[in-house]
Amino acid sequence: MGLTNIGIPGLIIILVVTLIIFGPKKLPEIGAAFGQTLSEFKRSASNLISDQSDLEKQEETSSKD
């Protein structure tokens, strides 16, 4: 039973518990911080993938010479 089996009722419970713990005034700040973190993670992951593909291209070029 992984995270993919949470479902709508589970998400509602998580939202209610989060609302109780942090309050309605903190939720926008937490959401913004989470969004920035997710965006930075995606950017870093795409940079790693592009760096890896660049390295593979350089290896192919050097092996052909």
C-alpha positions as a Markdown table, in Angstrom:
| # | Residue | x | y | z |
|---|---|---|---|---|
| 1 | Met | 0.0 | 0.0 | 0.0 |
| 2 | Gly | 2.0 | 2.9 | -1.3 |
| 3 | Leu | 1.4 | 6.6 | -1.8 |
| 4 | Thr | -0.5 | 6.0 | -5.0 |
| 5 | Asn | -3.4 | 4.4 | -3.0 |
| 6 | Ile | -4.2 | 7.4 | -0.8 |
| 7 | Gly | -7.3 | 8.5 | -2.7 |
| 8 | Ile | -9.6 | 11.5 | -2.2 |
| 9 | Pro | -10.6 | 10.7 | 1.5 |
| 10 | Gly | -6.9 | 10.4 | 2.4 |
| 11 | Leu | -6.1 | 13.7 | 0.8 |
| 12 | Ile | -8.9 | 15.4 | 2.6 |
| 13 | Ile | -7.7 | 14.1 | 5.9 |
| 14 | Ile | -4.2 | 15.3 | 5.2 |
| 15 | Leu | -5.5 | 18.7 | 4.2 |
| 16 | Val | -7.6 | 19.0 | 7.4 |
| 17 | Val | -4.7 | 17.9 | 9.7 |
| 18 | Thr | -2.4 | 20.3 | 8.0 |
| 19 | Leu | -4.9 | 23.1 | 8.4 |
| 20 | Ile | -5.3 | 22.3 | 12.1 |
| 21 | Ile | -1.5 | 22.2 | 12.7 |
| 22 | Phe | -0.4 | 25.2 | 10.7 |
| 23 | Gly | -3.5 | 27.3 | 10.5 |
| 24 | Pro | -5.0 | 29.1 | 7.5 |
| 25 | Lys | -2.5 | 32.0 | 7.6 |
| 26 | Lys | 0.6 | 29.8 | 7.3 |
| 27 | Leu | -0.7 | 27.6 | 4.4 |
| 28 | Pro | 0.0 | 30.0 | 1.6 |
| 29 | Glu | 3.6 | 30.4 | 2.8 |
| 30 | Ile | 4.0 | 26.7 | 3.1 |
| 31 | Gly | 2.5 | 26.2 | -0.4 |
| 32 | Ala | 4.8 | 28.9 | -1.9 |
| 33 | Ala | 7.9 | 27.3 | -0.3 |
| 34 | Phe | 6.9 | 23.9 | -1.5 |
| 35 | Gly | 6.3 | 25.2 | -5.0 |
| 36 | Gln | 9.8 | 26.9 | -5.1 |
| 37 | Thr | 11.4 | 23.7 | -3.8 |
| 38 | Leu | 9.7 | 21.6 | -6.4 |
| 39 | Ser | 10.6 | 24.0 | -9.2 |
| 40 | Glu | 14.3 | 24.0 | -8.1 |
| 41 | Phe | 14.3 | 20.2 | -7.9 |
| 42 | Lys | 12.9 | 20.0 | -11.5 |
| 43 | Arg | 15.5 | 22.5 | -12.7 |
| 44 | Ser | 18.3 | 20.6 | -11.1 |
| 45 | Ala | 17.1 | 17.3 | -12.4 |
| 46 | Ser | 16.9 | 18.6 | -16.0 |
| 47 | Asn | 20.4 | 20.1 | -15.6 |
| 48 | Leu | 21.7 | 16.7 | -14.5 |
| 49 | Ile | 20.0 | 15.0 | -17.4 |
| 50 | Ser | 21.4 | 17.5 | -19.9 |
| 51 | Asp | 24.9 | 17.3 | -18.4 |
| 52 | Gln | 24.8 | 13.5 | -18.7 |
| 53 | Ser | 23.7 | 13.6 | -22.3 |
| 54 | Asp | 26.4 | 16.2 | -23.1 |
| 55 | Leu | 29.0 | 13.9 | -21.5 |
| 56 | Glu | 27.7 | 10.9 | -23.6 |
| 57 | Lys | 28.0 | 13.0 | -26.8 |
| 58 | Gln | 31.5 | 14.0 | -25.9 |
| 59 | Glu | 32.4 | 10.3 | -25.3 |
| 60 | Glu | 30.9 | 9.3 | -28.6 |
| 61 | Thr | 32.8 | 12.1 | -30.4 |
| 62 | Ser | 36.2 | 11.2 | -28.8 |
| 63 | Ser | 35.7 | 7.5 | -29.5 |
| 64 | Lys | 35.2 | 8.2 | -33.2 |
| 65 | Asp | 38.4 | 10.1 | -33.5 |
